[in-house]
Structure formats: structure tokens, C-alpha cells
Amino acid sequence: MVKMVACPHCGRPVEWTEISRWRPFCSERCRLIDLGDWIEENHRISDPTDAPSEDPPPSEDGPPHH
Ligand SMILES: [Zn+2]
């Protein structure tokens, strides 16, 4: 029974065994490329709390007066 995983970079099936040295990647190359991508991604990561602001429109209504 060998568990197969998909290489996160190229999607090739990789045997999840001790001889698959770069698991879950299929090769050192994929691992390095993916790691590099991740690091670059990290440099320009956007704020995860980037939700649309729900500020209410400014209201000039004061208490009613006559
Ligand atoms: Zn790969």
C-alpha cells in the first residue's frame, strides 16, 4: 500500500514513501520553485482583513429642531 500525493507544484503523482525524498513534491526542483514562489508571495501578501469597509455614510442629521 503506497499512498500517492500530488506534487503541489506540478501536480504529478508522488509516492509518499521514504524514498520520495522531496515529498510532497516530485523533485527537488519543484520543491525549490514552489518554495520560492511562496516566499515571493509572502513579500507582497495582501492584508487578509481586506474586507470592504462598511463605514456608514456621513450623516449631518442632528436632533430635529424647528
Ligand atoms: Zn512536481
N, CA, C, O and the ligand as a Tripos MOL2 file, in Angstrom:
@<TRIPOS>MOLECULE
protein
  265   263    67     0     0
PROTEIN
NO_CHARGES

@<TRIPOS>ATOM
      1 N           0.8570   -1.2020    0.0000 N.3       1 MET1
      2 CA          0.0000    0.0000    0.0000 C.3       1 MET1
      3 C           0.8890    1.2470    0.0000 C.2       1 MET1
      4 O           1.5760    1.5320    0.9810 O.2       1 MET1
      5 N           0.8640    1.9600   -1.0780 N.am      2 VAL2
      6 CA          1.6430    3.1900   -1.1550 C.3       2 VAL2
      7 C           0.6870    4.3500   -1.3170 C.2       2 VAL2
      8 O          -0.1600    4.3630   -2.2100 O.2       2 VAL2
      9 N           0.8350    5.2990   -0.4580 N.am      3 LYS3
     10 CA         -0.0130    6.4720   -0.5520 C.3       3 LYS3
     11 C           0.5510    7.4030   -1.6100 C.2       3 LYS3
     12 O           1.7480    7.6890   -1.6400 O.2       3 LYS3
     13 N          -0.3340    7.8670   -2.4720 N.am      4 MET4
     14 CA          0.0980    8.7830   -3.5130 C.3       4 MET4
     15 C          -0.3850   10.1850   -3.1820 C.2       4 MET4
     16 O          -1.5120   10.3860   -2.7280 O.2       4 MET4
     17 N           0.4810   11.1340   -3.4170 N.am      5 VAL5
     18 CA          0.0800   12.5210   -3.2630 C.3       5 VAL5
     19 C           0.3970   13.2500   -4.5610 C.2       5 VAL5
     20 O           1.2260   12.7970   -5.3490 O.2       5 VAL5
     21 N          -0.2430   14.3390   -4.7720 N.am      6 ALA6
     22 CA          0.0360   15.1290   -5.9690 C.3       6 ALA6
     23 C           1.0500   16.2060   -5.6200 C.2       6 ALA6
     24 O           0.9240   16.9070   -4.6160 O.2       6 ALA6
     25 N           2.0430   16.3170   -6.4650 N.am      7 CYS7
     26 CA          3.0380   17.3600   -6.2620 C.3       7 CYS7
     27 C           2.3340   18.7190   -6.2180 C.2       7 CYS7
     28 O           1.6090   19.0660   -7.1500 O.2       7 CYS7
     29 N           2.5370   19.4780   -5.1610 N.am      8 PRO8
     30 CA          1.8310   20.7590   -5.0620 C.3       8 PRO8
     31 C           2.2040   21.7340   -6.1730 C.2       8 PRO8
     32 O           1.4620   22.6760   -6.4530 O.2       8 PRO8
     33 N           3.3390   21.5100   -6.7960 N.am      9 HIS9
     34 CA          3.7640   22.4530   -7.8290 C.3       9 HIS9
     35 C           3.2700   22.0550   -9.2090 C.2       9 HIS9
     36 O           2.6560   22.8650   -9.9050 O.2       9 HIS9
     37 N           3.5290   20.8190   -9.6140 N.am     10 CYS10
     38 CA          3.1900   20.4250  -10.9850 C.3      10 CYS10
     39 C           2.0530   19.4190  -11.0330 C.2      10 CYS10
     40 O           1.5360   19.1260  -12.1100 O.2      10 CYS10
     41 N           1.6590   18.8890   -9.8920 N.am     11 GLY11
     42 CA          0.5070   18.0050   -9.8580 C.3      11 GLY11
     43 C           0.8180   16.5650  -10.2060 C.2      11 GLY11
     44 O          -0.0980   15.7480  -10.2950 O.2      11 GLY11
     45 N           2.0820   16.2280  -10.4060 N.am     12 ARG12
     46 CA          2.4240   14.8450  -10.7180 C.3      12 ARG12
     47 C           2.2630   13.9770   -9.4830 C.2      12 ARG12
     48 O           2.5180   14.4200   -8.3630 O.2      12 ARG12
     49 N           1.8430   12.7470   -9.6930 N.am     13 PRO13
     50 CA          1.6930   11.8510   -8.5480 C.3      13 PRO13
     51 C           3.0460   11.5060   -7.9350 C.2      13 PRO13
     52 O           4.0040   11.1910   -8.6420 O.2      13 PRO13
     53 N           3.1020   11.5700   -6.6410 N.am     14 VAL14
     54 CA          4.3370   11.2640   -5.9190 C.3      14 VAL14
     55 C           4.0300   10.1740   -4.9050 C.2      14 VAL14
     56 O           3.0270   10.2460   -4.1950 O.2      14 VAL14
     57 N           4.8790    9.1790   -4.8370 N.am     15 GLU15
     58 CA          4.6930    8.1390   -3.8290 C.3      15 GLU15
     59 C           5.1050    8.6780   -2.4760 C.2      15 GLU15
     60 O           6.2020    9.2100   -2.3050 O.2      15 GLU15
     61 N           4.2090    8.5320   -1.5220 N.am     16 TRP16
     62 CA          4.5170    9.0230   -0.1800 C.3      16 TRP16
     63 C           5.2820    7.9350    0.5600 C.2      16 TRP16
     64 O           4.7320    7.2270    1.4040 O.2      16 TRP16
     65 N           6.5600    7.8200    0.2260 N.am     17 THR17
     66 CA          7.4130    6.8340    0.8710 C.3      17 THR17
     67 C           8.7180    7.4980    1.2690 C.2      17 THR17
     68 O           8.9820    8.6470    0.9140 O.2      17 THR17
     69 N           9.5200    6.7680    2.0040 N.am     18 GLU18
     70 CA         10.7630    7.3680    2.4780 C.3      18 GLU18
     71 C          11.7450    7.6250    1.3490 C.2      18 GLU18
     72 O          12.6490    8.4500    1.4840 O.2      18 GLU18
     73 N          11.5740    6.9270    0.2440 N.am     19 ILE19
     74 CA         12.4970    7.1770   -0.8650 C.3      19 ILE19
     75 C          12.1010    8.4110   -1.6610 C.2      19 ILE19
     76 O          12.8980    8.9490   -2.4280 O.2      19 ILE19
     77 N          10.8740    8.8510   -1.4730 N.am     20 SER20
     78 CA         10.4760   10.0930   -2.1420 C.3      20 SER20
     79 C          10.9770   11.2570   -1.2960 C.2      20 SER20
     80 O          10.2700   11.8090   -0.4530 O.2      20 SER20
     81 N          12.1690   11.5820   -1.5530 N.am     21 ARG21
     82 CA         12.8940   12.4900   -0.6820 C.3      21 ARG21
     83 C          12.2720   13.8790   -0.6250 C.2      21 ARG21
     84 O          12.3350   14.5640    0.3960 O.2      21 ARG21
     85 N          11.6770   14.2780   -1.7290 N.am     22 TRP22
     86 CA         11.1810   15.6530   -1.8110 C.3      22 TRP22
     87 C           9.6810   15.7420   -1.6080 C.2      22 TRP22
     88 O           9.0650   16.7680   -1.8940 O.2      22 TRP22
     89 N           9.0960   14.6530   -1.1090 N.am     23 ARG23
     90 CA          7.6580   14.6690   -0.9100 C.3      23 ARG23
     91 C           7.2460   15.8470   -0.0420 C.2      23 ARG23
     92 O           8.0210   16.2150    0.8410 O.2      23 ARG23
     93 N           6.1430   16.4340   -0.2160 N.am     24 PRO24
     94 CA          5.1310   16.0450   -1.2020 C.3      24 PRO24
     95 C           5.4460   16.4960   -2.6200 C.2      24 PRO24
     96 O           4.6030   16.3540   -3.5050 O.2      24 PRO24
     97 N           6.6290   17.0320   -2.8580 N.am     25 PHE25
     98 CA          6.9830   17.4420   -4.2190 C.3      25 PHE25
     99 C           7.5870   16.2640   -4.9580 C.2      25 PHE25
    100 O           8.0960   15.3270   -4.3420 O.2      25 PHE25
    101 N           7.5290   16.3150   -6.2810 N.am     26 CYS26
    102 CA          8.0310   15.1920   -7.0670 C.3      26 CYS26
    103 C           9.5470   15.2690   -7.1950 C.2      26 CYS26
    104 O          10.1940   14.2610   -7.4760 O.2      26 CYS26
    105 N          10.1100   16.4290   -6.9980 N.am     27 SER27
    106 CA         11.5470   16.5710   -7.1880 C.3      27 SER27
    107 C          12.0420   17.7820   -6.4130 C.2      27 SER27
    108 O          11.2680   18.6200   -5.9500 O.2      27 SER27
    109 N          13.3500   17.8380   -6.2940 N.am     28 GLU28
    110 CA         13.9330   18.9930   -5.6100 C.3      28 GLU28
    111 C          13.5910   20.2850   -6.3330 C.2      28 GLU28
    112 O          13.3690   21.3300   -5.7210 O.2      28 GLU28
    113 N          13.5560   20.1770   -7.6450 N.am     29 ARG29
    114 CA         13.2880   21.3680   -8.4470 C.3      29 ARG29
    115 C          11.9090   21.9560   -8.1190 C.2      29 ARG29
    116 O          11.7600   23.1520   -7.8700 O.2      29 ARG29
    117 N          10.9160   21.0700   -8.1290 N.am     30 CYS30
    118 CA          9.5730   21.5450   -7.8250 C.3      30 CYS30
    119 C           9.5240   22.1380   -6.4210 C.2      30 CYS30
    120 O           8.8650   23.1480   -6.1760 O.2      30 CYS30
    121 N          10.2190   21.5030   -5.5320 N.am     31 ARG31
    122 CA         10.2030   21.9830   -4.1600 C.3      31 ARG31
    123 C          10.7970   23.3920   -4.0810 C.2      31 ARG31
    124 O          10.2290   24.2820   -3.4480 O.2      31 ARG31
    125 N          11.9290   23.5770   -4.7220 N.am     32 LEU32
    126 CA         12.5850   24.8810   -4.6660 C.3      32 LEU32
    127 C          11.7440   25.9400   -5.3650 C.2      32 LEU32
    128 O          11.6070   27.0610   -4.8770 O.2      32 LEU32
    129 N          11.1880   25.5740   -6.5040 N.am     33 ILE33
    130 CA         10.3770   26.5480   -7.2360 C.3      33 ILE33
    131 C           9.1740   26.9540   -6.4040 C.2      33 ILE33
    132 O           8.8450   28.1330   -6.2760 O.2      33 ILE33
    133 N           8.5340   25.9490   -5.8470 N.am     34 ASP34
    134 CA          7.3350   26.2530   -5.0760 C.3      34 ASP34
    135 C           7.6780   27.0690   -3.8480 C.2      34 ASP34
    136 O           6.9650   28.0060   -3.4910 O.2      34 ASP34
    137 N           8.7760   26.7060   -3.2050 N.am     35 LEU35
    138 CA          9.1960   27.4480   -2.0230 C.3      35 LEU35
    139 C           9.5160   28.8900   -2.3930 C.2      35 LEU35
    140 O           9.1750   29.8220   -1.6640 O.2      35 LEU35
    141 N          10.1790   29.0610   -3.5400 N.am     36 GLY36
    142 CA         10.4960   30.4080   -3.9970 C.3      36 GLY36
    143 C           9.2340   31.2110   -4.2540 C.2      36 GLY36
    144 O           9.1320   32.3810   -3.8840 O.2      36 GLY36
    145 N           8.2750   30.5570   -4.8980 N.am     37 ASP37
    146 CA          7.0070   31.2420   -5.1530 C.3      37 ASP37
    147 C           6.3760   31.6860   -3.8530 C.2      37 ASP37
    148 O           5.8690   32.8010   -3.7280 O.2      37 ASP37
    149 N           6.4210   30.7920   -2.9000 N.am     38 TRP38
    150 CA          5.7670   31.0820   -1.6310 C.3      38 TRP38
    151 C           6.4300   32.2780   -0.9620 C.2      38 TRP38
    152 O           5.7570   33.1550   -0.4210 O.2      38 TRP38
    153 N           7.7630   32.3000   -1.0070 N.am     39 ILE39
    154 CA          8.4720   33.4010   -0.3630 C.3      39 ILE39
    155 C           8.1510   34.7130   -1.0760 C.2      39 ILE39
    156 O           7.9180   35.7400   -0.4390 O.2      39 ILE39
    157 N           8.1440   34.6610   -2.4080 N.am     40 GLU40
    158 CA          7.8060   35.8890   -3.1310 C.3      40 GLU40
    159 C           6.3930   36.3310   -2.8130 C.2      40 GLU40
    160 O           6.1100   37.5160   -2.6320 O.2      40 GLU40
    161 N           5.5270   35.3570   -2.7520 N.am     41 GLU41
    162 CA          4.1300   35.6590   -2.4360 C.3      41 GLU41
    163 C           4.0500   36.3540   -1.0840 C.2      41 GLU41
    164 O           3.2470   37.2620   -0.8650 O.2      41 GLU41
    165 N           4.9000   35.8980   -0.2020 N.am     42 ASN42
    166 CA          4.8650   36.4250    1.1520 C.3      42 ASN42
    167 C           5.2910   37.8820    1.1920 C.2      42 ASN42
    168 O           4.8550   38.6430    2.0560 O.2      42 ASN42
    169 N           6.1410   38.2630    0.2560 N.am     43 HIS43
    170 CA          6.6110   39.6430    0.2620 C.3      43 HIS43
    171 C           5.5150   40.6010   -0.1380 C.2      43 HIS43
    172 O           5.4670   41.7400    0.3260 O.2      43 HIS43
    173 N           4.6340   40.1320   -1.0040 N.am     44 ARG44
    174 CA          3.5710   41.0390   -1.4390 C.3      44 ARG44
    175 C           2.2150   40.5150   -0.9960 C.2      44 ARG44
    176 O           1.2140   40.6050   -1.7080 O.2      44 ARG44
    177 N           2.2270   39.9770    0.1830 N.am     45 ILE45
    178 CA          0.9690   39.4270    0.6890 C.3      45 ILE45
    179 C           0.0370   40.5950    1.0180 C.2      45 ILE45
    180 O           0.4490   41.6230    1.5560 O.2      45 ILE45
    181 N          -1.1880   40.3980    0.6850 N.am     46 SER46
    182 CA         -2.1430   41.4590    0.9760 C.3      46 SER46
    183 C          -2.7720   41.2090    2.3390 C.2      46 SER46
    184 O          -2.7760   40.0890    2.8500 O.2      46 SER46
    185 N          -3.2810   42.2410    2.8890 N.am     47 ASP47
    186 CA         -3.8840   42.1510    4.2030 C.3      47 ASP47
    187 C          -5.0630   41.1810    4.1520 C.2      47 ASP47
    188 O          -6.0130   41.3930    3.3980 O.2      47 ASP47
    189 N          -5.0040   40.1400    4.9370 N.am     48 PRO48
    190 CA         -6.1230   39.1730    4.8870 C.3      48 PRO48
    191 C          -7.4230   39.7710    5.3990 C.2      48 PRO48
    192 O          -8.5050   39.2520    5.1280 O.2      48 PRO48
    193 N          -7.3100   40.8580    6.1340 N.am     49 THR49
    194 CA         -8.5350   41.5080    6.6280 C.3      49 THR49
    195 C          -8.9660   42.5810    5.6440 C.2      49 THR49
    196 O          -9.4350   43.6540    6.0220 O.2      49 THR49
    197 N          -8.7880   42.2540    4.3520 N.am     50 ASP50
    198 CA         -9.0840   43.2230    3.3070 C.3      50 ASP50
    199 C         -10.5700   43.1630    2.9570 C.2      50 ASP50
    200 O         -10.9460   42.9080    1.8130 O.2      50 ASP50
    201 N         -11.3720   43.3950    3.9310 N.am     51 ALA51
    202 CA        -12.8140   43.3590    3.7080 C.3      51 ALA51
    203 C         -13.2940   44.7530    3.3340 C.2      51 ALA51
    204 O         -12.7170   45.7550    3.7570 O.2      51 ALA51
    205 N         -14.3390   44.8060    2.5470 N.am     52 PRO52
    206 CA        -14.8810   46.1310    2.2090 C.3      52 PRO52
    207 C         -15.3290   46.8430    3.4750 C.2      52 PRO52
    208 O         -16.0430   46.2910    4.3120 O.2      52 PRO52
    209 N         -14.8920   48.0670    3.5820 N.am     53 SER53
    210 CA        -15.2540   48.8100    4.7880 C.3      53 SER53
    211 C         -16.7310   49.1590    4.7400 C.2      53 SER53
    212 O         -17.2940   49.4720    3.6910 O.2      53 SER53
    213 N         -17.3180   49.0950    5.8870 N.am     54 GLU54
    214 CA        -18.7510   49.3590    5.9480 C.3      54 GLU54
    215 C         -19.0250   50.6100    6.7580 C.2      54 GLU54
    216 O         -19.9180   50.6620    7.6050 O.2      54 GLU54
    217 N         -18.2210   51.6120    6.4630 N.am     55 ASP55
    218 CA        -18.4690   52.8770    7.1540 C.3      55 ASP55
    219 C         -19.8250   53.4060    6.7300 C.2      55 ASP55
    220 O         -20.1240   53.4450    5.5360 O.2      55 ASP55
    221 N         -20.6380   53.8080    7.6670 N.am     56 PRO56
    222 CA        -21.9130   54.4100    7.2750 C.3      56 PRO56
    223 C         -21.6640   55.7490    6.6110 C.2      56 PRO56
    224 O         -20.6930   56.4270    6.9470 O.2      56 PRO56
    225 N         -22.5080   56.1440    5.6870 N.am     57 PRO57
    226 CA        -22.3040   57.4420    5.0440 C.3      57 PRO57
    227 C         -22.3950   58.5360    6.0830 C.2      57 PRO57
    228 O         -23.1800   58.4510    7.0270 O.2      57 PRO57
    229 N         -21.5870   59.5610    5.9030 N.am     58 PRO58
    230 CA        -21.6150   60.6500    6.8980 C.3      58 PRO58
    231 C         -22.9880   61.2730    6.9630 C.2      58 PRO58
    232 O         -23.5940   61.6180    5.9480 O.2      58 PRO58
    233 N         -23.4470   61.4020    8.1510 N.am     59 SER59
    234 CA        -24.7960   61.9440    8.3380 C.3      59 SER59
    235 C         -24.7080   63.2660    9.0680 C.2      59 SER59
    236 O         -24.1000   63.3620   10.1350 O.2      59 SER59
    237 N         -25.3050   64.2630    8.4990 N.am     60 GLU60
    238 CA        -25.2870   65.5880    9.1230 C.3      60 GLU60
    239 C         -26.5540   65.8210    9.9350 C.2      60 GLU60
    240 O         -26.7800   66.9100   10.4620 O.2      60 GLU60
    241 N         -27.3820   64.7690   10.0280 N.am     61 ASP61
    242 CA        -28.6530   64.9460   10.7340 C.3      61 ASP61
    243 C         -28.4280   65.1160   12.2250 C.2      61 ASP61
    244 O         -27.9070   64.2170   12.8850 O.2      61 ASP61
    245 N         -28.8070   66.2250   12.7410 N.am     62 GLY62
    246 CA        -28.7640   66.4240   14.1710 C.3      62 GLY62
    247 C         -30.1390   66.1240   14.7280 C.2      62 GLY62
    248 O         -31.0100   65.6360   14.0090 O.2      62 GLY62
    249 N         -30.3330   66.4000   15.9530 N.am     63 PRO63
    250 CA        -31.6790   66.2220   16.5150 C.3      63 PRO63
    251 C         -32.6610   67.1530   15.8320 C.2      63 PRO63
    252 O         -32.2960   68.2700   15.4660 O.2      63 PRO63
    253 N         -33.9050   66.7160   15.6530 N.am     64 PRO64
    254 CA        -34.8780   67.5760   14.9580 C.3      64 PRO64
    255 C         -35.1350   68.8490   15.7420 C.2      64 PRO64
    256 O         -35.3010   68.8380   16.9620 O.2      64 PRO64
    257 N         -35.1620   69.9310   15.0100 N.am     65 HIS65
    258 CA        -35.4440   71.2150   15.6820 C.3      65 HIS65
    259 C         -36.2290   72.0680   14.7280 C.2      65 HIS65
    260 O         -36.1290   71.9020   13.5120 O.2      65 HIS65
    261 N         -37.0030   72.9720   15.2580 N.am     66 HIS66
    262 CA        -37.8440   73.8030   14.4270 C.3      66 HIS66
    263 C         -37.4540   75.2470   14.5890 C.2      66 HIS66
    264 O         -38.0530   76.1210   13.9620 O.2      66 HIS66
    265 ZN          6.4730   18.4380   -9.3490 Zn       67 ZN67
@<TRIPOS>BOND
     1     1     2 1
     2     2     3 1
     3     3     4 2
     4     3     5 am
     5     5     6 1
     6     6     7 1
     7     7     8 2
     8     7     9 am
     9     9    10 1
    10    10    11 1
    11    11    12 2
    12    11    13 am
    13    13    14 1
    14    14    15 1
    15    15    16 2
    16    15    17 am
    17    17    18 1
    18    18    19 1
    19    19    20 2
    20    19    21 am
    21    21    22 1
    22    22    23 1
    23    23    24 2
    24    23    25 am
    25    25    26 1
    26    26    27 1
    27    27    28 2
    28    27    29 am
    29    29    30 1
    30    30    31 1
    31    31    32 2
    32    31    33 am
    33    33    34 1
    34    34    35 1
    35    35    36 2
    36    35    37 am
    37    37    38 1
    38    38    39 1
    39    39    40 2
    40    39    41 am
    41    41    42 1
    42    42    43 1
    43    43    44 2
    44    43    45 am
    45    45    46 1
    46    46    47 1
    47    47    48 2
    48    47    49 am
    49    49    50 1
    50    50    51 1
    51    51    52 2
    52    51    53 am
    53    53    54 1
    54    54    55 1
    55    55    56 2
    56    55    57 am
    57    57    58 1
    58    58    59 1
    59    59    60 2
    60    59    61 am
    61    61    62 1
    62    62    63 1
    63    63    64 2
    64    63    65 am
    65    65    66 1
    66    66    67 1
    67    67    68 2
    68    67    69 am
    69    69    70 1
    70    70    71 1
    71    71    72 2
    72    71    73 am
    73    73    74 1
    74    74    75 1
    75    75    76 2
    76    75    77 am
    77    77    78 1
    78    78    79 1
    79    79    80 2
    80    79    81 am
    81    81    82 1
    82    82    83 1
    83    83    84 2
    84    83    85 am
    85    85    86 1
    86    86    87 1
    87    87    88 2
    88    87    89 am
    89    89    90 1
    90    90    91 1
    91    91    92 2
    92    91    93 am
    93    93    94 1
    94    94    95 1
    95    95    96 2
    96    95    97 am
    97    97    98 1
    98    98    99 1
    99    99   100 2
   100    99   101 am
   101   101   102 1
   102   102   103 1
   103   103   104 2
   104   103   105 am
   105   105   106 1
   106   106   107 1
   107   107   108 2
   108   107   109 am
   109   109   110 1
   110   110   111 1
   111   111   112 2
   112   111   113 am
   113   113   114 1
   114   114   115 1
   115   115   116 2
   116   115   117 am
   117   117   118 1
   118   118   119 1
   119   119   120 2
   120   119   121 am
   121   121   122 1
   122   122   123 1
   123   123   124 2
   124   123   125 am
   125   125   126 1
   126   126   127 1
   127   127   128 2
   128   127   129 am
   129   129   130 1
   130   130   131 1
   131   131   132 2
   132   131   133 am
   133   133   134 1
   134   134   135 1
   135   135   136 2
   136   135   137 am
   137   137   138 1
   138   138   139 1
   139   139   140 2
   140   139   141 am
   141   141   142 1
   142   142   143 1
   143   143   144 2
   144   143   145 am
   145   145   146 1
   146   146   147 1
   147   147   148 2
   148   147   149 am
   149   149   150 1
   150   150   151 1
   151   151   152 2
   152   151   153 am
   153   153   154 1
   154   154   155 1
   155   155   156 2
   156   155   157 am
   157   157   158 1
   158   158   159 1
   159   159   160 2
   160   159   161 am
   161   161   162 1
   162   162   163 1
   163   163   164 2
   164   163   165 am
   165   165   166 1
   166   166   167 1
   167   167   168 2
   168   167   169 am
   169   169   170 1
   170   170   171 1
   171   171   172 2
   172   171   173 am
   173   173   174 1
   174   174   175 1
   175   175   176 2
   176   175   177 am
   177   177   178 1
   178   178   179 1
   179   179   180 2
   180   179   181 am
   181   181   182 1
   182   182   183 1
   183   183   184 2
   184   183   185 am
   185   185   186 1
   186   186   187 1
   187   187   188 2
   188   187   189 am
   189   189   190 1
   190   190   191 1
   191   191   192 2
   192   191   193 am
   193   193   194 1
   194   194   195 1
   195   195   196 2
   196   195   197 am
   197   197   198 1
   198   198   199 1
   199   199   200 2
   200   199   201 am
   201   201   202 1
   202   202   203 1
   203   203   204 2
   204   203   205 am
   205   205   206 1
   206   206   207 1
   207   207   208 2
   208   207   209 am
   209   209   210 1
   210   210   211 1
   211   211   212 2
   212   211   213 am
   213   213   214 1
   214   214   215 1
   215   215   216 2
   216   215   217 am
   217   217   218 1
   218   218   219 1
   219   219   220 2
   220   219   221 am
   221   221   222 1
   222   222   223 1
   223   223   224 2
   224   223   225 am
   225   225   226 1
   226   226   227 1
   227   227   228 2
   228   227   229 am
   229   229   230 1
   230   230   231 1
   231   231   232 2
   232   231   233 am
   233   233   234 1
   234   234   235 1
   235   235   236 2
   236   235   237 am
   237   237   238 1
   238   238   239 1
   239   239   240 2
   240   239   241 am
   241   241   242 1
   242   242   243 1
   243   243   244 2
   244   243   245 am
   245   245   246 1
   246   246   247 1
   247   247   248 2
   248   247   249 am
   249   249   250 1
   250   250   251 1
   251   251   252 2
   252   251   253 am
   253   253   254 1
   254   254   255 1
   255   255   256 2
   256   255   257 am
   257   257   258 1
   258   258   259 1
   259   259   260 2
   260   259   261 am
   261   261   262 1
   262   262   263 1
   263   263   264 2
@<TRIPOS>SUBSTRUCTURE
     1 MET1         2 RESIDUE 1 A MET
     2 VAL2         6 RESIDUE 1 A VAL
     3 LYS3        10 RESIDUE 1 A LYS
     4 MET4        14 RESIDUE 1 A MET
     5 VAL5        18 RESIDUE 1 A VAL
     6 ALA6        22 RESIDUE 1 A ALA
     7 CYS7        26 RESIDUE 1 A CYS
     8 PRO8        30 RESIDUE 1 A PRO
     9 HIS9        34 RESIDUE 1 A HIS
    10 CYS10       38 RESIDUE 1 A CYS
    11 GLY11       42 RESIDUE 1 A GLY
    12 ARG12       46 RESIDUE 1 A ARG
    13 PRO13       50 RESIDUE 1 A PRO
    14 VAL14       54 RESIDUE 1 A VAL
    15 GLU15       58 RESIDUE 1 A GLU
    16 TRP16       62 RESIDUE 1 A TRP
    17 THR17       66 RESIDUE 1 A THR
    18 GLU18       70 RESIDUE 1 A GLU
    19 ILE19       74 RESIDUE 1 A ILE
    20 SER20       78 RESIDUE 1 A SER
    21 ARG21       82 RESIDUE 1 A ARG
    22 TRP22       86 RESIDUE 1 A TRP
    23 ARG23       90 RESIDUE 1 A ARG
    24 PRO24       94 RESIDUE 1 A PRO
    25 PHE25       98 RESIDUE 1 A PHE
    26 CYS26      102 RESIDUE 1 A CYS
    27 SER27      106 RESIDUE 1 A SER
    28 GLU28      110 RESIDUE 1 A GLU
    29 ARG29      114 RESIDUE 1 A ARG
    30 CYS30      118 RESIDUE 1 A CYS
    31 ARG31      122 RESIDUE 1 A ARG
    32 LEU32      126 RESIDUE 1 A LEU
    33 ILE33      130 RESIDUE 1 A ILE
    34 ASP34      134 RESIDUE 1 A ASP
    35 LEU35      138 RESIDUE 1 A LEU
    36 GLY36      142 RESIDUE 1 A GLY
    37 ASP37      146 RESIDUE 1 A ASP
    38 TRP38      150 RESIDUE 1 A TRP
    39 ILE39      154 RESIDUE 1 A ILE
    40 GLU40      158 RESIDUE 1 A GLU
    41 GLU41      162 RESIDUE 1 A GLU
    42 ASN42      166 RESIDUE 1 A ASN
    43 HIS43      170 RESIDUE 1 A HIS
    44 ARG44      174 RESIDUE 1 A ARG
    45 ILE45      178 RESIDUE 1 A ILE
    46 SER46      182 RESIDUE 1 A SER
    47 ASP47      186 RESIDUE 1 A ASP
    48 PRO48      190 RESIDUE 1 A PRO
    49 THR49      194 RESIDUE 1 A THR
    50 ASP50      198 RESIDUE 1 A ASP
    51 ALA51      202 RESIDUE 1 A ALA
    52 PRO52      206 RESIDUE 1 A PRO
    53 SER53      210 RESIDUE 1 A SER
    54 GLU54      214 RESIDUE 1 A GLU
    55 ASP55      218 RESIDUE 1 A ASP
    56 PRO56      222 RESIDUE 1 A PRO
    57 PRO57      226 RESIDUE 1 A PRO
    58 PRO58      230 RESIDUE 1 A PRO
    59 SER59      234 RESIDUE 1 A SER
    60 GLU60      238 RESIDUE 1 A GLU
    61 ASP61      242 RESIDUE 1 A ASP
    62 GLY62      246 RESIDUE 1 A GLY
    63 PRO63      250 RESIDUE 1 A PRO
    64 PRO64      254 RESIDUE 1 A PRO
    65 HIS65      258 RESIDUE 1 A HIS
    66 HIS66      262 RESIDUE 1 A HIS
    67 ZN67       265 GROUP 0 **** ****
